[in-house]
Amino acid sequence: MDNLENNNPTPQAETPASTGGLSSLASGHSRLFKFLALSLIELIVLIGVFALGINIGLHKARFTYAWINQYPKNFGGPQPAQFMPVPPGNVFFNSHGVSGQILSTNGTSSLIIKDSDNNEKTVLIGTGAVIRENFETIQPQSLKAGQEIVVIGEPNQQGQIQARFVRVIDNN
Amino acid sequence: MDKAISSANMPHSPLELSISRQLKGEPMPEFSGYLLEKINLRLKCERQLKTLKPKLWLASFVMLSSLALLTFAVIFLAKDFSQSPSYRFLDLVFTDFGVIVANWQDYIYSVLESLPLGALALTLSAGLASMLITDFGVHQWSSFRKISSAARH
């Protein structure tokens, strides 16, 4: 009644939106809401991490089995089923990179590397691959047996790594 | 009898003396009530300290053990990390950042695939355990200090 006489508008209740920001929304909600929201966020993060783990494991397993199946083609010898058992999960190979010593090269297009676990890997050097030693870019022909290198690349279905980048490590 | 009662009611402690100055000219309060309260408070404090001291010893022992475990976990992680190709891949960030950015997907895969996950999980768990135990120990210590100072005053 007083408000009508004085032409003063009734003060409106402050809505969460009017104060602005997520914090004001959160502060206006019950503990149950906050608990549920936090639980959902944690569940999403867990599921994301789990999916990433499965993805990486799949890449490693796929590459390892391709490496085993293509072994005679890549390195020679009898069929893998005759001499290599199914590897345990903790020895699946890294498929997108390798670090180790060059065992042999064929000049321009491929290398065989002994990695840090003493396994042999075939690395293909394509035309787009960048090879660097110290601060210079070098040619594939400059790579020699005995050099330590780090390779970043992509696995193929033949159990080989298609190199995108090779860094020669200078041990001197 | 009156003399005996009045001498028994003479103020002795600093608290009683200050109260007597404040109430000069007025009848003296019952000092026995304050004394009883002080005794009860002191007993309560001593009881709390008695239960707290074993907890404090336990917290100290567990804290030292967790720190030792953390140290071993960090050493184990450092050894595992140096034996895996991870540190060589991570080194490339400082030498060939542009190339890494150009092939970021393959690079991220190569780092994630080569991480020593077991040692990393162990170290992080040991770190979390140490943090929680240290927090417990600090909490017990601050309670001990509060109760000790309350007992003294």
Interface residues (C-beta under 8 A of the other chain):
Chain A: L52 I56 H59 K60 N94 S95 H96 G97 V98 S99 G100 D115 S116 V130 R132 V150 I152 G153 E154 R164 F165 R167 I169
Chain B: Q83 S84 P85 R88 F89 D91 L92 T95 D96 V99 I100 N103 D106 Y107 Y109 S110 V111 L112 E113 S114
